[in-house]
Amino acid sequence: MVRFAGMVLPGYDIYKRSGYPKGHPIDNQDAASRIVTDILHEGYYIDFVELLNRVNTEGYMGRRQSLRGLDDVIDDVIKAGYSFDKTTGQFFENQRERITRNWGRLLEGDERQMAVLRLDIAGNSILVKENSKQLIDKAYGDLRKIVTKAVVSRLGRLWSWEGDGALAAFMLGNYSNMVIWAGMEILNEMFVYNKIGNPLNSEIKIRLSVHSGSIVYSNSETECLRADLVRKAITLESKAAVPNSMVISENLVAIQSQLLLNILSTTKVISADKYRVYQIKQENG
């Protein structure tokens, strides 16, 4: 338990936490209670339970580990408003009850691997100038619904939506695939929307980019937008994306199936950054 606690809270010292002299024997039950109390206080209980589940199912350092009562612990977390994906061994918010930008688990300063999706409305100023506010509000509201559905249904979170730009983040499950599928859904849904539902006098054209890497989470939207991962996605969108397309960074392309690669463009390069493009085009005839 002490070793596992240190994997969630690096440098964890049971003696400093409990007040016992170094080397003094600590009753197993007392140690377990102290660890759970500390993990809860630091806000990493869900991470700890996920770790224990991995140890229980996969073993630890080549040895099988059987943790009695773990099913009851998992059930308690579920009752607290979370869902549990047995395939990935991850908890996430029960989305029928609540949806928060930190998935109900990230704390300020947590560093995680994520994928982000950047969206921009091409020619926004012209659309706003040539259409009434009522029509703009209706069309952009519809776009937001399309984006939100594509993102949330894949366990992503909409982190920012202001003016003509949006940012979504993905962390759970196979997020490297989820972010691309969300972008493809948005582009395809908007293609249909422009044909049969768009109230404006011209097509709503969007540009997307997706990128993955490490990010330090912040409750501040401003701080999240300053992160290198997000800035890179914004740069790819602004420099490489054309209307009604999605730029996919090389680090995401590298782990995709050949089936998906077959519908993307060949590799392109801009400022030494490699990427591929998914684009919606209407065939003539």
C-alpha positions, 0 to 999 in steps of 0.5 A: 500500500505504501509503495502504491501510494508513492506511485500516486503521490511521489515521495509519500512517507508513511512515517512523516504522515503518521507521526511514527518514528522512522522504522517503528512498526505500524499496524497494517490497518493503521497504515492503510487508514492513514494512506486512504486519508492522505490520498483523499485529502490530496484529491487523488482517490480516483487515481489511487483506485484506478492504480489498485485495479490495474495491480489487481488485474495485471499484477505488479512487477511480474507478480500476481496481486489479489486485492480483496474488497476492491469491487466494493471500493469501485462500487462506492466510487460509482455510487458517488456519481462516476462511471467505470470503463472496465476495458480501460480501467478508468473512472469518468463522470456519469454524464447523465448527472454532471459534466465538468471541464476537469472530468470531476478529477483533475486538480490545479497543476496536474500534468497529464497526457491529452489530445486537444481539438481546435476549431475556428470559423473561417470568414467569421467577420463577413458572416457577422456583417452580412447576416442579422444577429438573430440568424448568427445566434441561431447558426452558431448555436447549432454549431455549438450543439454539433461540436458539444455532442461530438466531443462529450459523446467521446468523453471529451470536454469543451474547454473554451468557446468564444467568438469564432474559436473553440477548444476541446480536450480529450483525456480518457479512453483511447483519446488519440482516436477519440479526438480525430473521430470527434473532428470528423463527425463535426466536419461531416455534420456541418457539411449536412447542416450547410445543405439543409439547415443553415439559415445564413446566406452563405456556408459556415466554413470551419477549420480544425486541428488536433494535436496531443502531448503533455499539458499542465491542467489549470482551472483557468481557461486563460492558462489552458490556452497558454499551454504549449500543447494548445498553442501548437494546435492553434498554430497548425489550425491557422497555418495549415488548415483550409476551410472544411478540413482538419489538420492532424499532427504527426504524433497522432497520425503515427498511431492510427490504423491504415484504414484511417490513413487511407482517407487522409492526405499524404504527409505535408510539412509546414515549419518542420511540422509534419501533418496530414489532412482530412477534408470534406469535398463534394464530388462533381457530377 
